[in-house]
Amino acid sequence: LHDALPISKVEIEVVPDLALASVLRAAKSGAIVLLAAESVLPGDADVVAKTGSFFLAFYGEEVKAKVYVLAATDMIESGSGSTPPEMPLGKKEDFVEGWKASKAGAGDAKGMEAFAATALDKKVATVEILDPLTEIIPANLIDLWISEAFFFSRTRS
């Protein structure tokens, strides 16, 4: 089968999250935002994906990039339910530990230790950390849904 397929060159760039807006803005044409779905919801085919995906889809539409979603067929929900799924929050402890680790080499380890102690102290409880793990991307921001069995598209409204 591989030998029967036409060969084409695809240029792929892997970019840090914080640079994505700049890269999309600088793209001349043909930019594609590729998102991995945790689930495709029934009805309009809104997508649940990792936090940050909404921004990419929204900004991708703004700069005329195509927004594609990859979803295994077992991630595509059937039915007509209109109740959005519960969106889990990350654990405050995991967030703080990750933050401490990322700042350790930046010379502010003592400050991060103090912040972490305050953030995790249940008696003080002055710090609230919202760390949603997933978010919903509306179907009107998506150009193409792709699974291993089929794909479908819709004209954006």
N, C-alpha and C positions, 0 to 999 in steps of 0.2 A: 504494500500500500504506500509506504513512504516514497518509493521510487516513482509512483504514479502521480504524486502530488507536484504541482508547480512550485518552483523555488522562488521565494521572494525575500527580500531583506527587510527586516523590521528593526528600527532603532529604538532601544529601550534605555531610559534614564531612571536611575534610582536616586531619589532626592529626599533629604531630611524634611520632616513635616513642616518645620517653620519656614522653609524656603519654597514651598509649593506654590504659593500665590505669585511670587516673583517669577518662577519658572513658567507657570501658565500664562502670565501676562506677557512674557517675552516670546512665547511660542508664536511663530508666524502663522502656521496653519496645520491642521491634521493632529492637534493635540488630543489625547484620549486620557480621561480619568477612569481608572479601572478600580472598582471597589469590590470587596468580598462581602457577600451578604451572610448574615447569620440566619436570616429568614426573610422570605418574601410573603407579605401579608395578603390575605384574601381581599377581594374587592378591587381596589384600584392598583394593586401590586406595589404599594409602598414597601420599603425595604428597611429591615433592622440591620444595622452595621455598627462597627466599632466607632466610638466617639472620635470626631474629627472628619468623619465621612460626609456629614451634612455640609460642612464648610467647603469641602472639595467639590461636591456636586453643585452647590450653589454658585461658587466662584467659577467652576467649569462652565456652567451655563452663561455666566456673565461675560466670559471671554470667548464664547463660541466653541469651546472644546466639547467633544463627544463624551458623554458619561455612560459607561458600561458597567453592569453589575454581573458578577459571577455568583451562581448559586447552584449547589447540588440539588437534584430533583427532590431529595428528601427534605430540603429546606424550604420548599415551596408549599405553603399552607393552602388547603382547600377549604371551601365553605364560603359563607357570606358574612362572617363576623365583622363588626365594625368597632369592637372594643380594642383599643390599642393594648399591646402587651405591657406587662410590668417591666420597667427598665431598672435593672439592678444597679446598685451603687457599689463601687469598690470599697474595700476595707481601709479605714483611715490609717491603720497601722502599716499596711503595705505601701500606701502612698507616701507616708512619711519616711519609711525605710528607703524607698527608691529615691526620694528627694535628697536624703542625707547622703546616700552613695554617690549621687551625681554631683553634689557640691563638695565632697570630701577633697577632691584634688584642686578645688578652686581657692583654697586657703581660708575658707570660712567654716571649717569643721566644728569649732567650738560654738559658733553662733547657731549652726544647724542643730547641734546637740541640745542647746537650750530651747530652741523652737520646738524640737521633737518632744522634749520632756513636757513642755507646756501643752502642746497639741494633744498628747496622749494621756495627760493627767485628768482623770475623771473628776477629781475634786475641783480643779480649776475650770475646766471645760469652757474656756473663752474662745477657743478656736474651733470653727466648724469647717470641715473640708468636704466639699461636694466633688465626688469623683465618679461621674456616671461612666459606665463601661460601654454602653451602647446608646444609640439614638435612632430616630426614624428619619429616613430620607424619603420625602414625598415623591411619588411616581412621576409627577410632572417635571422633575429635574433629571429624569433618567431617559436615555435614548434607546438603550438596548439591554435586555436581560438575557444572560447566556447560562445554559446548563450543559451537562454532558450529553443530554438527550435532544435538546432543541434550543432555539432562541426565538425571541419575539421582540418587536419594537413598537413604538408608538410615537406619533408626531407630538412634540411638546406643545402644550397649550399655554 
